[in-house]
Amino acid sequence: MNKQMQIVLDNISDGVIAIDHHLKIISCNDFAKVLLKVPLDKDLTNEPLPHIIPGLDLESITANGIPEVNKLWKINNTQMLVTKTPLFDDLGLNGIMLILKHITEATKTLECQNSNRNSGYLANSTI
């Protein structure tokens, strides 16, 4: 991955992990490492995801290619919302992208959005 893309990923306030079809990590941003309690200087590239997150069910994604959005998982004694998105190429399923959200942060975000929606301060924009 190029350096600019890694900088972008490292500045996202969610954990982002991309894995290949062999379930090996292709990319992992710093926030994912924080959530997983992995040292920031540890390179997780090519590590099997089941060694880093044991018990995370990936069978449904690999079997049917249907995303799972915001499923509650306990990882390293921390409640997280996990979104699993299949990654396809010309040959079919080529990997999975995981988005990890700390449940407390996700709750704060939803509360803030609801508060802003109720007070009329939520801006709508089109890009």
C-alpha positions as CSV (number, residue, x, y, z in Angstrom):
1,M,0.0,0.0,0.0
2,N,1.3,3.4,-0.8
3,K,2.2,5.8,2.0
4,Q,-0.5,8.4,1.3
5,M,-3.2,5.7,1.6
6,Q,-1.8,4.5,4.9
7,I,-1.8,8.1,6.2
8,V,-5.5,8.4,5.3
9,L,-6.3,5.0,7.0
10,D,-4.4,6.0,10.1
11,N,-6.4,9.2,10.4
12,I,-9.8,7.4,10.4
13,S,-11.4,7.2,13.8
14,D,-12.5,3.6,13.3
15,G,-10.4,0.5,13.1
16,V,-9.9,-0.6,9.5
17,I,-8.5,-4.0,8.6
18,A,-8.3,-5.5,5.1
19,I,-7.7,-9.2,4.7
20,D,-7.1,-11.4,1.6
21,H,-9.0,-14.5,0.7
22,H,-6.6,-16.6,2.8
23,L,-7.7,-14.4,5.8
24,K,-4.3,-12.8,6.1
25,I,-4.0,-9.1,6.9
26,I,-3.3,-6.9,4.0
27,S,-3.6,-3.6,5.9
28,C,-4.4,-2.5,9.4
29,N,-4.7,1.1,10.5
30,D,-3.4,2.5,13.8
31,F,-6.8,2.8,15.4
32,A,-7.5,-0.9,14.8
33,K,-4.2,-1.7,16.6
34,V,-5.3,0.4,19.5
35,L,-8.7,-1.3,19.7
36,L,-7.0,-4.7,19.5
37,K,-4.3,-3.8,22.0
38,V,-1.5,-4.4,19.6
39,P,1.6,-2.2,19.7
40,L,1.5,0.6,17.0
41,D,4.9,-0.4,15.7
42,K,3.9,-4.0,15.2
43,D,3.5,-4.8,11.5
44,L,0.4,-7.1,11.1
45,T,0.8,-7.6,7.3
46,N,0.5,-11.3,6.4
47,E,-0.6,-12.2,9.9
48,P,-3.6,-14.6,9.9
49,L,-6.6,-12.6,11.2
50,P,-7.8,-15.6,13.4
51,H,-4.5,-15.2,15.3
52,I,-5.2,-11.6,16.0
53,I,-9.0,-11.8,16.6
54,P,-9.8,-15.4,17.6
55,G,-13.4,-16.5,17.2
56,L,-14.5,-13.7,14.8
57,D,-17.0,-15.4,12.4
58,L,-16.0,-14.9,8.8
59,E,-17.6,-18.0,7.4
60,S,-20.9,-16.3,6.5
61,I,-19.0,-13.6,4.5
62,T,-16.8,-16.1,2.7
63,A,-19.8,-18.5,2.0
64,N,-22.3,-16.0,0.7
65,G,-20.5,-12.7,0.1
66,I,-23.2,-10.7,2.0
67,P,-22.0,-7.8,4.2
68,E,-22.7,-7.8,7.9
69,V,-23.2,-4.3,9.4
70,N,-22.6,-3.2,13.0
71,K,-22.7,-6.6,14.6
72,L,-21.8,-6.6,18.3
73,W,-18.7,-8.5,19.1
74,K,-16.6,-8.8,22.3
75,I,-12.9,-8.6,21.2
76,N,-10.2,-8.5,23.9
77,N,-12.8,-7.9,26.6
78,T,-14.0,-4.8,24.7
79,Q,-17.5,-4.4,23.1
80,M,-17.2,-3.4,19.5
81,L,-19.5,-2.9,16.5
82,V,-18.0,-4.8,13.6
83,T,-18.9,-4.4,10.0
84,K,-17.6,-7.0,7.6
85,T,-17.7,-6.1,3.9
86,P,-16.7,-8.6,1.2
87,L,-14.1,-7.4,-1.4
88,F,-14.6,-8.6,-4.9
89,D,-12.5,-8.6,-8.0
90,D,-13.0,-10.0,-11.5
91,L,-12.6,-13.6,-10.2
92,G,-15.0,-13.2,-7.2
93,L,-14.5,-12.8,-3.5
94,N,-10.9,-11.6,-3.0
95,G,-11.0,-10.5,0.6
96,I,-12.9,-8.8,3.4
97,M,-12.7,-5.3,4.9
98,L,-13.5,-5.0,8.6
99,I,-14.5,-1.8,10.4
100,L,-14.2,-1.9,14.1
101,K,-16.0,0.7,16.3
102,H,-15.5,0.9,20.0
103,I,-19.1,0.7,21.4
104,T,-18.7,3.7,23.6
105,E,-17.5,5.9,20.7
106,A,-20.3,4.5,18.4
107,T,-22.9,5.3,21.1
108,K,-21.5,8.9,21.5
109,T,-21.7,9.4,17.8
110,L,-25.3,8.2,17.6
111,E,-26.3,10.3,20.5
112,C,-24.6,13.4,19.0
113,Q,-26.3,12.7,15.6
114,N,-29.7,12.3,17.3
115,S,-29.2,15.4,19.4
116,N,-28.2,17.5,16.4
117,R,-31.2,16.0,14.4
118,N,-33.6,17.0,17.1
119,S,-32.1,20.5,17.5
120,G,-32.1,21.2,13.7
121,Y,-28.3,21.6,13.5
122,L,-27.6,18.5,11.3
123,A,-26.4,19.7,7.9
124,N,-27.2,17.9,4.8
125,S,-24.7,18.0,2.0
126,T,-24.2,16.5,-1.4
127,I,-20.8,15.8,-2.8
